[in-house]
Amino acid sequence: MDRRALLAALAAGLALPRLAAAQAPATPPNSYAEANSNVLGVIAGGLDGTYTRFAADLAAVLDGVDGLRLLPIIGKGSLQNLSDLLYLRGVDLAIVQSDVLAAAAQQRVFPRMEQQVQYVTKLYDEEVHVFAGPGIATLADLGGKLVSMDNRGSGTAMTATLVFARLGIPIQPVYEATVDATEKLRRGEIAAMVRVTGKPARFTTPLPEGARLLPIPLNEGLLETYLPASFSATDYPGLVPAGATVETIAVGAVLAAYNHTQPERRDRLLRFSRALALKFENFMRPPRHPKWREVNLTAGVPGWTRFGAEPPRPAGPRRRRAAEDAPA
């Protein structure tokens, strides 16, 4: 064996113990109870969505802090995430739109949910866009007309339904993906399309000639749930005149928690809240999602109660998830 081959063999032999140590599995827990005593499940959005990226970031940064382990879970939208938070075992946290409580209350699908669901922190804002075709100047002009609001069950559909109901405008909803709705707007088959996304919105298919952004008039009903926002010519040079603004509303993404009354599970969520504050600066740097830079841990959320701000109330005879609230 020549000198170079000998050195390579020696280096490989020295590296083996370290490689084996790096690949060794974590020390197994002593019991089922120990394995589950520090786990928190957080349900997010679709596979490629921002919500799922946020959940993955939470697990990457906070795993091991104060003994915690976070399990990201793929979700199916805000209303389904709310249902899963209320009913599914292993779901302690959920990323949802901030108007999900108002939408669920309007549909009367989850009794007493205000006592069971609270928020840990507001995440970031997404603006409500209403793109209209030629001949439509105000939201009121959409009364009785076809308006696309993304796929049925989407966050956009939930928000659009709630907004038009609170404004008293009886539209005819159409459920189409954005790319299909844009083409229908171009052909004049629908009067407008709604998108809930951070500005500026991106389009695979360009908007038709003569399209415009409609202002959303604020009223007390909307301000109970949404925040004021606006679009400028910088956001949309072809849709907003220079020096002008178009008023709209914004809906926040929220990290929601199940308001556990069982002390051990509640303590786990309180430890998570402290860990998030302690390690928050770690979310500001790559490879974490850039939207973390918009997160304000002290921001309030209209219509929501902050987790830990007040002691939990006994849930009474109709309490949900009683089996899960037993000690792990």
C-alpha positions in Angstrom: 0.0 0.0 0.0 1.5 3.4 -1.0 1.8 6.3 1.5 -1.4 8.1 0.2 -3.6 5.0 0.4 -2.3 4.3 3.9 -3.1 7.8 5.1 -6.6 7.6 3.6 -7.2 4.3 5.3 -6.1 5.6 8.7 -8.2 8.7 8.3 -11.3 6.6 7.5 -10.6 4.4 10.5 -10.3 7.4 12.8 -13.6 8.9 11.4 -15.6 5.7 11.9 -16.2 6.1 15.7 -17.2 9.7 15.3 -19.6 8.9 12.4 -21.1 6.1 14.4 -21.7 8.4 17.3 -23.3 11.0 15.1 -25.7 8.5 13.7 -26.5 6.8 16.9 -30.2 7.1 17.8 -31.4 9.3 20.7 -31.7 7.6 24.0 -35.0 5.8 24.1 -37.6 6.9 26.7 -38.2 4.6 29.7 -41.9 4.4 29.2 -44.8 5.4 27.0 -45.7 8.2 29.4 -42.2 9.6 29.3 -42.2 9.5 25.5 -45.4 11.6 25.4 -44.9 13.9 28.3 -43.3 16.8 26.4 -44.8 16.4 22.9 -46.9 19.1 21.3 -48.7 18.6 17.9 -49.0 21.7 15.7 -51.3 21.5 12.7 -50.6 23.8 9.8 -51.5 24.1 6.1 -50.9 22.3 2.8 -47.6 20.7 1.9 -46.1 23.8 0.2 -47.8 26.5 2.2 -46.4 29.2 4.4 -48.2 27.7 7.4 -46.4 24.4 7.0 -43.1 26.2 6.7 -43.8 28.0 10.0 -44.7 24.8 11.8 -41.5 23.2 10.5 -39.5 26.2 11.7 -41.1 25.9 15.2 -40.0 22.3 15.4 -36.5 23.1 14.1 -35.9 25.9 16.6 -37.8 24.8 19.7 -37.2 21.0 19.8 -35.3 20.2 22.9 -35.9 23.6 24.6 -37.1 22.9 28.1 -37.5 19.3 27.0 -40.2 20.1 24.4 -40.7 18.1 21.2 -42.9 19.6 18.4 -44.6 17.5 15.7 -45.7 19.5 12.6 -48.9 18.1 11.0 -50.2 18.8 7.5 -53.6 20.5 7.7 -56.6 21.3 5.4 -57.4 24.9 6.0 -58.4 27.2 8.9 -61.9 25.8 9.6 -60.7 22.2 9.5 -57.6 23.1 11.6 -60.0 24.6 14.2 -62.1 21.4 14.3 -58.9 19.3 14.6 -57.7 21.5 17.5 -61.0 21.0 19.3 -61.5 17.3 18.7 -58.4 15.4 17.6 -56.0 13.8 20.0 -52.4 15.0 19.7 -53.3 18.4 18.3 -52.4 21.1 20.8 -51.6 24.1 18.5 -52.9 25.2 15.1 -52.0 27.9 12.6 -55.2 29.5 11.3 -56.6 32.8 9.9 -57.6 35.2 12.7 -61.2 35.4 11.3 -61.8 31.6 11.8 -63.5 32.2 15.1 -65.9 34.7 13.6 -66.6 32.4 10.7 -67.2 29.4 12.9 -69.5 31.4 15.2 -71.5 32.6 12.1 -72.0 29.0 11.0 -72.6 27.8 14.6 -70.5 24.7 14.2 -68.5 24.7 17.4 -70.4 25.5 20.5 -68.4 27.3 23.3 -65.3 27.3 21.3 -64.3 30.8 22.6 -63.5 29.2 25.9 -61.6 26.3 24.4 -59.5 28.1 21.7 -57.1 31.0 22.5 -54.0 32.4 20.7 -50.3 32.2 21.6 -49.2 34.8 19.2 -50.3 36.7 16.1 -48.1 35.8 13.1 -48.3 38.0 10.0 -51.0 39.8 8.0 -52.5 39.0 4.6 -54.5 41.6 2.7 -58.0 41.0 1.2 -57.9 41.8 -2.5 -61.0 42.2 -4.6 -60.1 42.4 -8.3 -63.0 43.4 -10.5 -63.6 43.6 -14.2 -64.6 46.6 -16.3 -67.8 48.3 -15.2 -67.5 47.5 -11.5 -66.6 50.5 -9.4 -67.6 49.5 -5.8 -68.2 46.4 -3.8 -71.9 47.3 -3.8 -71.9 46.9 -7.6 -71.2 43.2 -7.1 -74.7 42.5 -5.5 -76.3 39.6 -7.4 -73.2 39.1 -9.5 -70.8 36.1 -9.8 -67.7 36.5 -7.6 -64.9 33.9 -7.4 -63.4 33.2 -3.9 -60.9 30.4 -4.5 -61.7 26.8 -3.7 -64.5 25.8 -1.4 -63.2 25.5 2.1 -60.2 27.7 1.5 -59.2 30.5 3.8 -60.1 33.0 1.0 -63.6 31.5 0.7 -64.1 31.7 4.4 -63.0 35.4 4.6 -64.9 36.5 1.5 -68.1 34.9 2.7 -67.8 36.6 6.1 -66.9 40.0 4.6 -69.7 40.1 2.1 -72.2 38.9 4.7 -71.1 41.7 7.1 -71.4 44.3 4.4 -74.8 43.0 3.4 -73.9 42.4 -0.3 -75.6 39.3 -1.7 -73.1 38.0 -4.2 -73.3 34.7 -6.1 -70.2 32.8 -5.0 -68.1 30.9 -7.5 -65.4 28.4 -6.2 -62.4 28.4 -8.6 -58.7 28.2 -8.2 -56.9 31.6 -8.8 -55.6 30.7 -12.2 -59.0 29.6 -13.5 -60.8 32.6 -11.9 -58.3 35.0 -13.6 -59.2 33.5 -17.0 -62.9 33.7 -16.3 -62.5 37.4 -15.2 -60.7 38.0 -18.6 -63.6 36.4 -20.5 -66.2 38.4 -18.5 -67.7 35.2 -17.1 -67.4 36.5 -13.5 -67.6 40.1 -12.2 -64.8 39.9 -9.6 -62.4 37.6 -7.8 -61.2 37.6 -4.2 -57.7 36.7 -3.0 -56.4 36.8 0.6 -52.6 37.0 0.3 -49.7 39.2 1.3 -49.3 42.2 -1.1 -48.3 42.3 -3.8 -50.2 39.3 -5.1 -48.6 37.3 -7.9 -50.5 36.0 -10.9 -49.5 33.2 -13.3 -52.1 34.6 -15.8 -52.1 38.4 -16.0 -55.2 40.3 -15.0 -57.4 41.5 -17.9 -57.2 45.0 -19.3 -59.4 47.4 -17.4 -59.3 45.4 -14.1 -59.2 47.3 -10.9 -58.8 46.8 -7.2 -62.0 47.6 -5.3 -61.9 49.4 -1.9 -63.4 47.6 1.1 -65.4 50.1 3.2 -64.7 49.7 6.9 -67.5 49.4 9.4 -67.8 48.4 13.0 -68.7 44.8 12.1 -65.5 44.4 10.1 -63.3 46.1 12.7 -64.4 43.5 15.2 -62.3 40.9 13.3 -60.1 42.7 10.8 -57.4 45.4 10.7 -57.3 48.4 8.3 -54.9 48.1 5.4 -54.4 49.8 2.0 -52.8 49.3 -1.4 -50.7 51.9 -3.2 -49.3 52.4 -6.7 -46.0 50.9 -5.4 -47.9 47.7 -4.6 -49.9 47.6 -7.9 -48.6 50.2 -10.5 -51.2 49.2 -13.1 -54.2 49.1 -10.8 -53.7 52.0 -8.3 -53.0 55.6 -9.7 -49.8 57.3 -8.6 -50.3 59.0 -5.2 -53.6 57.3 -4.5 -54.5 54.5 -2.1 -57.2 51.8 -2.1 -58.5 51.0 1.4 -58.9 47.4 2.3 -58.7 45.1 5.4 -56.1 42.6 6.5 -56.5 39.2 8.2 -53.8 37.9 10.4 -52.4 34.4 10.7 -52.6 33.2 14.3 -50.9 30.5 16.3 -53.9 29.1 18.3 -53.8 26.8 21.3 -56.3 24.4 22.9 -57.1 25.9 26.3 -56.2 22.7 28.3 -57.5 22.5 31.8 -55.5 19.4 32.7 -52.4 20.9 34.6 -49.7 18.8 32.9 -50.9 19.6 29.4 -51.4 23.2 30.2 -47.9 23.5 31.6 -46.6 22.0 28.4 -48.2 24.9 26.4 -47.0 27.5 28.9 -43.4 26.1 28.5 -43.9 26.4 24.7 -44.9 30.0 25.0 -41.8 30.8 27.1 -39.6 28.9 24.7 -40.9 30.8 21.7 -40.1 34.1 23.4 -36.7 32.9 24.6 -35.6 31.7 21.1 -37.5 34.3 19.0 -34.4 35.9 17.5 -33.5 32.5 16.0 -36.5 32.8 13.7 -35.2 36.1 12.2 -32.3 34.4 10.4 -32.1 32.1 7.4 -33.1 29.4 6.7 -36.3 30.4 8.6 -39.2 31.8 6.5 -38.8 35.6 5.9 -42.4 36.2 7.1 -41.1 35.6 10.7 -39.7 39.2 10.5 -43.3 40.4 10.5 -44.2 38.6 13.7 -44.9 40.7 16.9 -45.2 38.5 20.0 -47.0 41.2 21.9 -49.6 42.1 19.2 -53.3 41.6 20.1 -55.8 39.8 17.9 -59.3 41.3 17.7 -62.0 38.8 19.0 -59.4 36.5 20.6 -58.2 35.8 24.1 -54.4 35.3 24.7 -53.5 31.9 26.1 -52.4 32.1 29.7 -53.9 35.6 30.2 -56.6 34.2 32.5 -57.1 30.9 34.4 -59.0 28.3 32.4 -62.7 27.8 33.3 -64.2 24.3 34.0 -65.7 23.1 30.7 -68.8 21.5 32.3 -70.6 18.4 31.3 -70.2 18.9 27.5 -66.4 19.2 27.8 -64.5 17.9 24.8 -61.4 15.7 24.6 -61.8 14.6 28.2 -59.9 11.4 27.5 -57.0 13.3 26.1 -56.9 15.7 29.1 -56.2 12.7 31.4 -52.6 12.7 32.5 -50.2 11.4 29.8 
